[in-house]
Amino acid sequence: MVSWEFASKELKVDESVVADLCAQSRKSFAGTTELIAKKQELQKKYLDSLESLGISTFDFHATTTSPFITGLGSGHPTETGMILDRNIGVPYIPASSIKGVLRLACAINLAKANEEYAKNGIVPDDDKTLVTYFGSMSQDENKQARGQLMFLDAYPSKSVRITLDIMNPHFGKYYSGENKQPVETESPIPIKFLTVAQGTEFIFRCAFMPLGNKTLSDSEKQTVQNDVDAMFKTAFETVGFGGKTAIGYGRFKMLEA
């Protein structure tokens, strides 16, 4: 699906390849509805099995309010990749990425609630709440602990629509090291890349698995529920998922259950 050509003695990707990939993906993803439904069913059954063991589980439905980019920096012939699930071939959000975003969202919430953290501009890694939910890799073996929040990969709720977008770097020669200073006389060369369209619904699932198979009291379960709700709200609306979140990509709106 990717072709090359020689130009000025250099091997270059065909300029139309990203647009071709976009068109092809729309045809391919149209037939994945049943596969996505099976994936969602498997994840739901897994959480149901955890619930039967007394483990608190959570699922959040959220829709993208801006284009979403997944795996833009991954290795790809066009240099603008996209992460696809290896089995059903649709864009998804890896559990490890969700955990990283949620940890940041948790730290933001802690900083808002703690005057000392807000004043210093940092939430220490050994904060009790951070360690409880996300674990600790402390140099001290006695302080090391696994996080008690377990995340599943997030998949769309139904078929995905891919859109074409561009980034427009104005100082290519400066970024490549050819120029020592960025100058305004360069001609920008748009770089095309693929995004998941705005308005796509994803389902995020996680579970709170206490250390030592501890049984939580009702008040403890409610505390965990409130904390997880707040983390996801901040992650969806403030932090964002995927690439280019600093300029507004990857924002979500939580849907009512």
PyRosetta script that sets phi, psi and omega in degrees:
from pyrosetta import init, pose_from_sequence

init()
pose = pose_from_sequence("MVSWEFASKELKVDESVVADLCAQSRKSFAGTTELIAKKQELQKKYLDSLESLGISTFDFHATTTSPFITGLGSGHPTETGMILDRNIGVPYIPASSIKGVLRLACAINLAKANEEYAKNGIVPDDDKTLVTYFGSMSQDENKQARGQLMFLDAYPSKSVRITLDIMNPHFGKYYSGENKQPVETESPIPIKFLTVAQGTEFIFRCAFMPLGNKTLSDSEKQTVQNDVDAMFKTAFETVGFGGKTAIGYGRFKMLEA")
pose.set_psi(1, -7.2)
pose.set_omega(1, -179.8)
pose.set_phi(2, -120.5)
pose.set_psi(2, 128.2)
pose.set_omega(2, -179.6)
pose.set_phi(3, -119.0)
pose.set_psi(3, 156.2)
pose.set_omega(3, -178.4)
pose.set_phi(4, -124.6)
pose.set_psi(4, 163.0)
pose.set_omega(4, 174.5)
pose.set_phi(5, -149.4)
pose.set_psi(5, 155.1)
pose.set_omega(5, 177.4)
pose.set_phi(6, -88.2)
pose.set_psi(6, 130.6)
pose.set_omega(6, 177.8)
pose.set_phi(7, -141.8)
pose.set_psi(7, 122.6)
pose.set_omega(7, -177.5)
pose.set_phi(8, 52.8)
pose.set_psi(8, 43.9)
pose.set_omega(8, 178.0)
pose.set_phi(9, 64.3)
pose.set_psi(9, 16.3)
pose.set_omega(9, 176.5)
pose.set_phi(10, -118.4)
pose.set_psi(10, 147.0)
pose.set_omega(10, 177.9)
pose.set_phi(11, -85.6)
pose.set_psi(11, 117.9)
pose.set_omega(11, -177.0)
pose.set_phi(12, -125.4)
pose.set_psi(12, 148.4)
pose.set_omega(12, 177.7)
pose.set_phi(13, -74.7)
pose.set_psi(13, 141.9)
pose.set_omega(13, 176.4)
pose.set_phi(14, -54.6)
pose.set_psi(14, 130.5)
pose.set_omega(14, -175.4)
pose.set_phi(15, -63.1)
pose.set_psi(15, -23.3)
pose.set_omega(15, -177.4)
pose.set_phi(16, -89.6)
pose.set_psi(16, 0.9)
pose.set_omega(16, -170.4)
pose.set_phi(17, -64.4)
pose.set_psi(17, -38.8)
pose.set_omega(17, -178.2)
pose.set_phi(18, -67.0)
pose.set_psi(18, -40.6)
pose.set_omega(18, 176.6)
pose.set_phi(19, -63.9)
pose.set_psi(19, -38.4)
pose.set_omega(19, 178.2)
pose.set_phi(20, -64.8)
pose.set_psi(20, -41.6)
pose.set_omega(20, 178.3)
pose.set_phi(21, -62.7)
pose.set_psi(21, -38.4)
pose.set_omega(21, 179.2)
pose.set_phi(22, -62.4)
pose.set_psi(22, -47.2)
pose.set_omega(22, -179.3)
pose.set_phi(23, -63.8)
pose.set_psi(23, -42.1)
pose.set_omega(23, -179.2)
pose.set_phi(24, -67.0)
pose.set_psi(24, -39.0)
pose.set_omega(24, -178.5)
pose.set_phi(25, -64.1)
pose.set_psi(25, -36.4)
pose.set_omega(25, 179.9)
pose.set_phi(26, -62.4)
pose.set_psi(26, -37.0)
pose.set_omega(26, 177.2)
pose.set_phi(27, -70.7)
pose.set_psi(27, -42.7)
pose.set_omega(27, -176.3)
pose.set_phi(28, -68.2)
pose.set_psi(28, -44.9)
pose.set_omega(28, -175.5)
pose.set_phi(29, -70.6)
pose.set_psi(29, -20.3)
pose.set_omega(29, -179.9)
pose.set_phi(30, -62.8)
pose.set_psi(30, -24.2)
pose.set_omega(30, -177.9)
pose.set_phi(31, -99.8)
pose.set_psi(31, 16.5)
pose.set_omega(31, -175.4)
pose.set_phi(32, -103.0)
pose.set_psi(32, 2.7)
pose.set_omega(32, -175.7)
pose.set_phi(33, -55.1)
pose.set_psi(33, -46.1)
pose.set_omega(33, -178.1)
pose.set_phi(34, -66.2)
pose.set_psi(34, -40.4)
pose.set_omega(34, 179.6)
pose.set_phi(35, -65.1)
pose.set_psi(35, -40.9)
pose.set_omega(35, 177.7)
pose.set_phi(36, -62.8)
pose.set_psi(36, -41.9)
pose.set_omega(36, 179.7)
pose.set_phi(37, -61.1)
pose.set_psi(37, -39.6)
pose.set_omega(37, 178.6)
pose.set_phi(38, -66.3)
pose.set_psi(38, -41.0)
pose.set_omega(38, 177.7)
pose.set_phi(39, -61.7)
pose.set_psi(39, -44.6)
pose.set_omega(39, 179.2)
pose.set_phi(40, -63.4)
pose.set_psi(40, -38.3)
pose.set_omega(40, 179.0)
pose.set_phi(41, -64.9)
pose.set_psi(41, -41.3)
pose.set_omega(41, 179.0)
pose.set_phi(42, -63.1)
pose.set_psi(42, -43.9)
pose.set_omega(42, 179.4)
pose.set_phi(43, -64.3)
pose.set_psi(43, -41.2)
pose.set_omega(43, 180.0)
pose.set_phi(44, -63.7)
pose.set_psi(44, -42.2)
pose.set_omega(44, 179.0)
pose.set_phi(45, -62.9)
pose.set_psi(45, -37.1)
pose.set_omega(45, 179.0)
pose.set_phi(46, -64.7)
pose.set_psi(46, -45.1)
pose.set_omega(46, 178.4)
pose.set_phi(47, -65.3)
pose.set_psi(47, -36.5)
pose.set_omega(47, 177.2)
pose.set_phi(48, -61.9)
pose.set_psi(48, -38.4)
pose.set_omega(48, 179.2)
pose.set_phi(49, -66.5)
pose.set_psi(49, -34.7)
pose.set_omega(49, 176.8)
pose.set_phi(50, -69.3)
pose.set_psi(50, -40.4)
pose.set_omega(50, 178.1)
pose.set_phi(51, -59.0)
pose.set_psi(51, -37.6)
pose.set_omega(51, -179.2)
pose.set_phi(52, -66.2)
pose.set_psi(52, -18.6)
pose.set_omega(52, 177.5)
pose.set_phi(53, -95.0)
pose.set_psi(53, 5.3)
pose.set_omega(53, 179.4)
pose.set_phi(54, 86.3)
pose.set_psi(54, 13.3)
pose.set_omega(54, -179.6)
pose.set_phi(55, -90.2)
pose.set_psi(55, 134.0)
pose.set_omega(55, 179.4)
pose.set_phi(56, -74.9)
pose.set_psi(56, 128.8)
pose.set_omega(56, 178.9)
pose.set_phi(57, -123.9)
pose.set_psi(57, 158.7)
pose.set_omega(57, -175.6)
pose.set_phi(58, -141.1)
pose.set_psi(58, 142.1)
pose.set_omega(58, 169.4)
pose.set_phi(59, -138.1)
pose.set_psi(59, 139.1)
pose.set_omega(59, -176.9)
pose.set_phi(60, -127.1)
pose.set_psi(60, 127.9)
pose.set_omega(60, 174.4)
pose.set_phi(61, -98.6)
pose.set_psi(61, 129.1)
pose.set_omega(61, -179.1)
pose.set_phi(62, -144.0)
pose.set_psi(62, 145.5)
pose.set_omega(62, 179.9)
pose.set_phi(63, -114.7)
pose.set_psi(63, 143.6)
pose.set_omega(63, -178.0)
pose.set_phi(64, -69.4)
pose.set_psi(64, 132.1)
pose.set_omega(64, 176.3)
pose.set_phi(65, -103.0)
pose.set_psi(65, 0.8)
pose.set_omega(65, 175.0)
pose.set_phi(66, -150.4)
pose.set_psi(66, 164.3)
pose.set_omega(66, 177.4)
pose.set_phi(67, -57.0)
pose.set_psi(67, 147.0)
pose.set_omega(67, -177.6)
pose.set_phi(68, -117.9)
pose.set_psi(68, 132.2)
pose.set_omega(68, -178.3)
pose.set_phi(69, -115.1)
pose.set_psi(69, 128.5)
pose.set_omega(69, 177.9)
pose.set_phi(70, -126.2)
pose.set_psi(70, 118.1)
pose.set_omega(70, 176.4)
pose.set_phi(71, 76.9)
pose.set_psi(71, 31.6)
pose.set_omega(71, -178.1)
pose.set_phi(72, -59.0)
pose.set_psi(72, -36.0)
pose.set_omega(72, -176.8)
pose.set_phi(73, -91.2)
pose.set_psi(73, 5.4)
pose.set_omega(73, -179.6)
pose.set_phi(74, -71.4)
pose.set_psi(74, 158.0)
pose.set_omega(74, -178.3)
pose.set_phi(75, -61.7)
pose.set_psi(75, 128.5)
pose.set_omega(75, -177.6)
pose.set_phi(76, -162.6)
pose.set_psi(76, 145.9)
pose.set_omega(76, -179.7)
pose.set_phi(77, -56.6)
pose.set_psi(77, -30.3)
pose.set_omega(77, 179.7)
pose.set_phi(78, -86.8)
pose.set_psi(78, -4.4)
pose.set_omega(78, -177.3)
pose.set_phi(79, 68.2)
pose.set_psi(79, 7.6)
pose.set_omega(79, 175.0)
pose.set_phi(80, -133.4)
pose.set_psi(80, 84.6)
pose.set_omega(80, -172.7)
pose.set_phi(81, -84.9)
pose.set_psi(81, -178.1)
pose.set_omega(81, 175.6)
pose.set_phi(82, -150.3)
pose.set_psi(82, 133.2)
pose.set_omega(82, 179.7)
pose.set_phi(83, -81.9)
pose.set_psi(83, 125.9)
pose.set_omega(83, 176.6)
pose.set_phi(84, -120.1)
pose.set_psi(84, 145.1)
pose.set_omega(84, 176.0)
pose.set_phi(85, -61.3)
pose.set_psi(85, 133.3)
pose.set_omega(85, -173.4)
pose.set_phi(86, -68.0)
pose.set_psi(86, -21.8)
pose.set_omega(86, -176.6)
pose.set_phi(87, -98.1)
pose.set_psi(87, -41.8)
pose.set_omega(87, -177.9)
pose.set_phi(88, -110.3)
pose.set_psi(88, -5.3)
pose.set_omega(88, 169.4)
pose.set_phi(89, 70.2)
pose.set_psi(89, 30.1)
pose.set_omega(89, 178.0)
pose.set_phi(90, -119.9)
pose.set_psi(90, 156.5)
pose.set_omega(90, 176.7)
pose.set_phi(91, -61.5)
pose.set_psi(91, 142.3)
pose.set_omega(91, 178.4)
pose.set_phi(92, -150.4)
pose.set_psi(92, 173.6)
pose.set_omega(92, 178.9)
pose.set_phi(93, -115.5)
pose.set_psi(93, 114.7)
pose.set_omega(93, -178.7)
pose.set_phi(94, -61.4)
pose.set_psi(94, 146.7)
pose.set_omega(94, -179.2)
pose.set_phi(95, -57.6)
pose.set_psi(95, -37.4)
pose.set_omega(95, -179.6)
pose.set_phi(96, -63.3)
pose.set_psi(96, -36.0)
pose.set_omega(96, 177.6)
pose.set_phi(97, -68.8)
pose.set_psi(97, -40.5)
pose.set_omega(97, 178.8)
pose.set_phi(98, -62.4)
pose.set_psi(98, -42.7)
pose.set_omega(98, 179.7)
pose.set_phi(99, -60.4)
pose.set_psi(99, -42.8)
pose.set_omega(99, 179.6)
pose.set_phi(100, -62.9)
pose.set_psi(100, -42.9)
pose.set_omega(100, 179.6)
pose.set_phi(101, -66.4)
pose.set_psi(101, -41.8)
pose.set_omega(101, -179.1)
pose.set_phi(102, -67.0)
pose.set_psi(102, -34.5)
pose.set_omega(102, 178.0)
pose.set_phi(103, -64.5)
pose.set_psi(103, -42.7)
pose.set_omega(103, 176.5)
pose.set_phi(104, -63.7)
pose.set_psi(104, -42.7)
pose.set_omega(104, 179.0)
pose.set_phi(105, -61.8)
pose.set_psi(105, -39.8)
pose.set_omega(105, 177.7)
pose.set_phi(106, -62.7)
pose.set_psi(106, -42.9)
pose.set_omega(106, 179.1)
pose.set_phi(107, -63.0)
pose.set_psi(107, -38.9)
pose.set_omega(107, 178.0)
pose.set_phi(108, -62.9)
pose.set_psi(108, -43.8)
pose.set_omega(108, 179.6)
pose.set_phi(109, -64.4)
pose.set_psi(109, -39.1)
pose.set_omega(109, 178.4)
pose.set_phi(110, -65.1)
pose.set_psi(110, -40.9)
pose.set_omega(110, -179.5)
pose.set_phi(111, -64.6)
pose.set_psi(111, -35.4)
pose.set_omega(111, 178.8)
pose.set_phi(112, -69.1)
pose.set_psi(112, -30.9)
pose.set_omega(112, -175.4)
pose.set_phi(113, -92.6)
pose.set_psi(113, -11.0)
pose.set_omega(113, -175.0)
pose.set_phi(114, -121.8)
pose.set_psi(114, 114.4)
pose.set_omega(114, -176.2)
pose.set_phi(115, -61.3)
pose.set_psi(115, -37.6)
pose.set_omega(115, -178.9)
pose.set_phi(116, -66.3)
pose.set_psi(116, -43.3)
pose.set_omega(116, 178.0)
pose.set_phi(117, -63.0)
pose.set_psi(117, -43.1)
pose.set_omega(117, -179.0)
pose.set_phi(118, -64.0)
pose.set_psi(118, -39.3)
pose.set_omega(118, -179.5)
pose.set_phi(119, -66.8)
pose.set_psi(119, -42.2)
pose.set_omega(119, -178.7)
pose.set_phi(120, -81.5)
pose.set_psi(120, -16.0)
pose.set_omega(120, 179.8)
pose.set_phi(121, 72.0)
pose.set_psi(121, 22.0)
pose.set_omega(121, -179.2)
pose.set_phi(122, -152.8)
pose.set_psi(122, 142.8)
pose.set_omega(122, 174.1)
pose.set_phi(123, -107.2)
pose.set_psi(123, 118.6)
pose.set_omega(123, -176.2)
pose.set_phi(124, -63.3)
pose.set_psi(124, 146.6)
pose.set_omega(124, -178.9)
pose.set_phi(125, -62.4)
pose.set_psi(125, -23.6)
pose.set_omega(125, -178.3)
pose.set_phi(126, -92.8)
pose.set_psi(126, 13.1)
pose.set_omega(126, 175.4)
pose.set_phi(127, -56.5)
pose.set_psi(127, 135.4)
pose.set_omega(127, -173.7)
pose.set_phi(128, -57.3)
pose.set_psi(128, -43.0)
pose.set_omega(128, -178.0)
pose.set_phi(129, -66.3)
pose.set_psi(129, -44.2)
pose.set_omega(129, 177.9)
pose.set_phi(130, -60.5)
pose.set_psi(130, -43.8)
pose.set_omega(130, -179.0)
pose.set_phi(131, -65.8)
pose.set_psi(131, -40.6)
pose.set_omega(131, -179.7)
pose.set_phi(132, -59.7)
pose.set_psi(132, -48.3)
pose.set_omega(132, -174.5)
pose.set_phi(133, -85.0)
pose.set_psi(133, -34.3)
pose.set_omega(133, -170.9)
pose.set_phi(134, -121.5)
pose.set_psi(134, -0.6)
pose.set_omega(134, 175.1)
pose.set_phi(135, 83.0)
pose.set_psi(135, -179.5)
pose.set_omega(135, -178.6)
pose.set_phi(136, -142.5)
pose.set_psi(136, 136.3)
pose.set_omega(136, 174.5)
pose.set_phi(137, -110.9)
pose.set_psi(137, 41.9)
pose.set_omega(137, -177.2)
pose.set_phi(138, -58.5)
pose.set_psi(138, 149.4)
pose.set_omega(138, 175.5)
pose.set_phi(139, -64.1)
pose.set_psi(139, -27.3)
pose.set_omega(139, 177.9)
pose.set_phi(140, -82.1)
pose.set_psi(140, 114.6)
pose.set_omega(140, -176.5)
pose.set_phi(141, -59.8)
pose.set_psi(141, -28.9)
pose.set_omega(141, -179.3)
pose.set_phi(142, -70.0)
pose.set_psi(142, -18.4)
pose.set_omega(142, -178.5)
pose.set_phi(143, -103.8)
pose.set_psi(143, -1.9)
pose.set_omega(143, 178.7)
pose.set_phi(144, -73.1)
pose.set_psi(144, 141.5)
pose.set_omega(144, -178.8)
pose.set_phi(145, -158.5)
pose.set_psi(145, 150.0)
pose.set_omega(145, 175.6)
pose.set_phi(146, -82.9)
pose.set_psi(146, 151.1)
pose.set_omega(146, 175.3)
pose.set_phi(147, -71.6)
pose.set_psi(147, 146.3)
pose.set_omega(147, -176.9)
pose.set_phi(148, -95.3)
pose.set_psi(148, -1.0)
pose.set_omega(148, 172.1)
pose.set_phi(149, -96.6)
pose.set_psi(149, 126.7)
pose.set_omega(149, 178.9)
pose.set_phi(150, -114.3)
pose.set_psi(150, 129.4)
pose.set_omega(150, -175.3)
pose.set_phi(151, -111.6)
pose.set_psi(151, 147.4)
pose.set_omega(151, 171.1)
pose.set_phi(152, -104.6)
pose.set_psi(152, 157.7)
pose.set_omega(152, 173.3)
pose.set_phi(153, -59.0)
pose.set_psi(153, 146.4)
pose.set_omega(153, 178.6)
pose.set_phi(154, -101.7)
pose.set_psi(154, 128.2)
pose.set_omega(154, -179.1)
pose.set_phi(155, -119.1)
pose.set_psi(155, 156.9)
pose.set_omega(155, 174.0)
pose.set_phi(156, -64.0)
pose.set_psi(156, 156.3)
pose.set_omega(156, -179.2)
pose.set_phi(157, -81.8)
pose.set_psi(157, -18.1)
pose.set_omega(157, 179.5)
pose.set_phi(158, -156.7)
pose.set_psi(158, -168.2)
pose.set_omega(158, -175.6)
pose.set_phi(159, -56.0)
pose.set_psi(159, 147.4)
pose.set_omega(159, -174.0)
pose.set_phi(160, -105.1)
pose.set_psi(160, 142.0)
pose.set_omega(160, 173.8)
pose.set_phi(161, -109.6)
pose.set_psi(161, 129.0)
pose.set_omega(161, -179.8)
pose.set_phi(162, -100.6)
pose.set_psi(162, 140.4)
pose.set_omega(162, 177.9)
pose.set_phi(163, -123.0)
pose.set_psi(163, 160.8)
pose.set_omega(163, -179.9)
pose.set_phi(164, -98.9)
pose.set_psi(164, 134.1)
pose.set_omega(164, -179.9)
pose.set_phi(165, -134.7)
pose.set_psi(165, 169.8)
pose.set_omega(165, 178.2)
pose.set_phi(166, -136.1)
pose.set_psi(166, 150.4)
pose.set_omega(166, 164.5)
pose.set_phi(167, -113.4)
pose.set_psi(167, 148.1)
pose.set_omega(167, -169.7)
pose.set_phi(168, -129.8)
pose.set_psi(168, 71.9)
pose.set_omega(168, -179.0)
pose.set_phi(169, -65.3)
pose.set_psi(169, 129.2)
pose.set_omega(169, -176.5)
pose.set_phi(170, -93.4)
pose.set_psi(170, -11.6)
pose.set_omega(170, -174.9)
pose.set_phi(171, -127.6)
pose.set_psi(171, 55.5)
pose.set_omega(171, -176.2)
pose.set_phi(172, -58.6)
pose.set_psi(172, -42.5)
pose.set_omega(172, -178.5)
pose.set_phi(173, -68.9)
pose.set_psi(173, -31.3)
pose.set_omega(173, 176.4)
pose.set_phi(174, -70.3)
pose.set_psi(174, -44.5)
pose.set_omega(174, 179.4)
pose.set_phi(175, -64.1)
pose.set_psi(175, -34.1)
pose.set_omega(175, -178.6)
pose.set_phi(176, -82.2)
pose.set_psi(176, -7.6)
pose.set_omega(176, 179.7)
pose.set_phi(177, 91.6)
pose.set_psi(177, -0.2)
pose.set_omega(177, -179.3)
pose.set_phi(178, -70.6)
pose.set_psi(178, -37.2)
pose.set_omega(178, 175.7)
pose.set_phi(179, -109.1)
pose.set_psi(179, 141.7)
pose.set_omega(179, 178.5)
pose.set_phi(180, -77.7)
pose.set_psi(180, -25.5)
pose.set_omega(180, -178.3)
pose.set_phi(181, -128.1)
pose.set_psi(181, 146.5)
pose.set_omega(181, 173.1)
pose.set_phi(182, -72.5)
pose.set_psi(182, 133.6)
pose.set_omega(182, -179.8)
pose.set_phi(183, -125.5)
pose.set_psi(183, 153.5)
pose.set_omega(183, -175.1)
pose.set_phi(184, -85.6)
pose.set_psi(184, -0.2)
pose.set_omega(184, -175.2)
pose.set_phi(185, -89.8)
pose.set_psi(185, -4.1)
pose.set_omega(185, 179.5)
pose.set_phi(186, -74.3)
pose.set_psi(186, 150.6)
pose.set_omega(186, 175.6)
pose.set_phi(187, -93.5)
pose.set_psi(187, 116.9)
pose.set_omega(187, -179.5)
pose.set_phi(188, -65.1)
pose.set_psi(188, 142.6)
pose.set_omega(188, 178.1)
pose.set_phi(189, -115.1)
pose.set_psi(189, 107.5)
pose.set_omega(189, -178.0)
pose.set_phi(190, -59.4)
pose.set_psi(190, 138.1)
pose.set_omega(190, 176.6)
pose.set_phi(191, -112.6)
pose.set_psi(191, 120.2)
pose.set_omega(191, -177.7)
pose.set_phi(192, -83.8)
pose.set_psi(192, 145.4)
pose.set_omega(192, 174.1)
pose.set_phi(193, -151.3)
pose.set_psi(193, 165.2)
pose.set_omega(193, -175.8)
pose.set_phi(194, -99.7)
pose.set_psi(194, 143.6)
pose.set_omega(194, 176.1)
pose.set_phi(195, -134.5)
pose.set_psi(195, 157.9)
pose.set_omega(195, 170.8)
pose.set_phi(196, -81.7)
pose.set_psi(196, 130.8)
pose.set_omega(196, -171.8)
pose.set_phi(197, -63.3)
pose.set_psi(197, 148.9)
pose.set_omega(197, 172.8)
pose.set_phi(198, -59.5)
pose.set_psi(198, 141.5)
pose.set_omega(198, -179.7)
pose.set_phi(199, 94.1)
pose.set_psi(199, 8.9)
pose.set_omega(199, 178.3)
pose.set_phi(200, -88.2)
pose.set_psi(200, 130.5)
pose.set_omega(200, -179.5)
pose.set_phi(201, -91.0)
pose.set_psi(201, 131.3)
pose.set_omega(201, 174.3)
pose.set_phi(202, -117.4)
pose.set_psi(202, 155.1)
pose.set_omega(202, 176.2)
pose.set_phi(203, -118.1)
pose.set_psi(203, 122.1)
pose.set_omega(203, -179.4)
pose.set_phi(204, -105.1)
pose.set_psi(204, 131.3)
pose.set_omega(204, -178.3)
pose.set_phi(205, -130.2)
pose.set_psi(205, 141.6)
pose.set_omega(205, 176.9)
pose.set_phi(206, -153.4)
pose.set_psi(206, 171.2)
pose.set_omega(206, -180.0)
pose.set_phi(207, -145.3)
pose.set_psi(207, 147.9)
pose.set_omega(207, 176.6)
pose.set_phi(208, -101.2)
pose.set_psi(208, 113.5)
pose.set_omega(208, -174.9)
pose.set_phi(209, -115.6)
pose.set_psi(209, 96.2)
pose.set_omega(209, -174.9)
pose.set_phi(210, -61.4)
pose.set_psi(210, 151.0)
pose.set_omega(210, 175.6)
pose.set_phi(211, -66.5)
pose.set_psi(211, 143.2)
pose.set_omega(211, 176.9)
pose.set_phi(212, 65.1)
pose.set_psi(212, 23.5)
pose.set_omega(212, 179.3)
pose.set_phi(213, 54.5)
pose.set_psi(213, 33.6)
pose.set_omega(213, 179.0)
pose.set_phi(214, -63.5)
pose.set_psi(214, 141.8)
pose.set_omega(214, 176.0)
pose.set_phi(215, -93.6)
pose.set_psi(215, 124.6)
pose.set_omega(215, -177.7)
pose.set_phi(216, -83.2)
pose.set_psi(216, 145.5)
pose.set_omega(216, 173.0)
pose.set_phi(217, -77.2)
pose.set_psi(217, 168.1)
pose.set_omega(217, -179.9)
pose.set_phi(218, -60.4)
pose.set_psi(218, -39.8)
pose.set_omega(218, -179.9)
pose.set_phi(219, -67.5)
pose.set_psi(219, -37.4)
pose.set_omega(219, 177.8)
pose.set_phi(220, -67.0)
pose.set_psi(220, -40.4)
pose.set_omega(220, 177.3)
pose.set_phi(221, -61.9)
pose.set_psi(221, -39.3)
pose.set_omega(221, 179.9)
pose.set_phi(222, -67.6)
pose.set_psi(222, -37.8)
pose.set_omega(222, 177.5)
pose.set_phi(223, -62.3)
pose.set_psi(223, -45.6)
pose.set_omega(223, 178.1)
pose.set_phi(224, -61.6)
pose.set_psi(224, -43.8)
pose.set_omega(224, 178.7)
pose.set_phi(225, -58.6)
pose.set_psi(225, -46.7)
pose.set_omega(225, -179.4)
pose.set_phi(226, -63.7)
pose.set_psi(226, -42.5)
pose.set_omega(226, -179.4)
pose.set_phi(227, -64.6)
pose.set_psi(227, -44.6)
pose.set_omega(227, -178.8)
pose.set_phi(228, -66.3)
pose.set_psi(228, -42.1)
pose.set_omega(228, 176.5)
pose.set_phi(229, -56.8)
pose.set_psi(229, -46.3)
pose.set_omega(229, -177.9)
pose.set_phi(230, -66.0)
pose.set_psi(230, -39.5)
pose.set_omega(230, 178.6)
pose.set_phi(231, -61.1)
pose.set_psi(231, -48.1)
pose.set_omega(231, -178.1)
pose.set_phi(232, -66.3)
pose.set_psi(232, -37.2)
pose.set_omega(232, 178.7)
pose.set_phi(233, -61.2)
pose.set_psi(233, -45.6)
pose.set_omega(233, 178.5)
pose.set_phi(234, -66.4)
pose.set_psi(234, -39.7)
pose.set_omega(234, 179.5)
pose.set_phi(235, -62.9)
pose.set_psi(235, -44.0)
pose.set_omega(235, -178.1)
pose.set_phi(236, -67.2)
pose.set_psi(236, -46.2)
pose.set_omega(236, -169.0)
pose.set_phi(237, -94.6)
pose.set_psi(237, -27.5)
pose.set_omega(237, -173.4)
pose.set_phi(238, -111.2)
pose.set_psi(238, -47.0)
pose.set_omega(238, -174.7)
pose.set_phi(239, -84.3)
pose.set_psi(239, -53.1)
pose.set_omega(239, -177.9)
pose.set_phi(240, 87.6)
pose.set_psi(240, 161.8)
pose.set_omega(240, 179.8)
pose.set_phi(241, -119.4)
pose.set_psi(241, 151.0)
pose.set_omega(241, 177.1)
pose.set_phi(242, 84.0)
pose.set_psi(242, -156.8)
pose.set_omega(242, -176.1)
pose.set_phi(243, -92.0)
pose.set_psi(243, 161.7)
pose.set_omega(243, 175.8)
pose.set_phi(244, 57.3)
pose.set_psi(244, 33.1)
pose.set_omega(244, 179.0)
pose.set_phi(245, -67.6)
pose.set_psi(245, -24.7)
pose.set_omega(245, -179.1)
pose.set_phi(246, -65.1)
pose.set_psi(246, -22.4)
pose.set_omega(246, 179.8)
pose.set_phi(247, -113.1)
pose.set_psi(247, 21.2)
pose.set_omega(247, 168.7)
pose.set_phi(248, 103.8)
pose.set_psi(248, -3.4)
pose.set_omega(248, 177.6)
pose.set_phi(249, -75.9)
pose.set_psi(249, 161.2)
pose.set_omega(249, 172.3)
pose.set_phi(250, 70.8)
pose.set_psi(250, 24.3)
pose.set_omega(250, 176.5)
pose.set_phi(251, -89.0)
pose.set_psi(251, 147.5)
pose.set_omega(251, -178.2)
pose.set_phi(252, -129.8)
pose.set_psi(252, 158.6)
pose.set_omega(252, 171.2)
pose.set_phi(253, -119.6)
pose.set_psi(253, 124.4)
pose.set_omega(253, -180.0)
pose.set_phi(254, -70.3)
pose.set_psi(254, 133.8)
pose.set_omega(254, 179.6)
pose.set_phi(255, -94.7)
pose.set_psi(255, 151.9)
pose.set_omega(255, 178.4)
pose.set_phi(256, -67.8)
pose.set_psi(256, 141.0)
pose.set_omega(256, -179.7)
pose.set_phi(257, -66.2)
pose.dump_pdb("model.pdb")
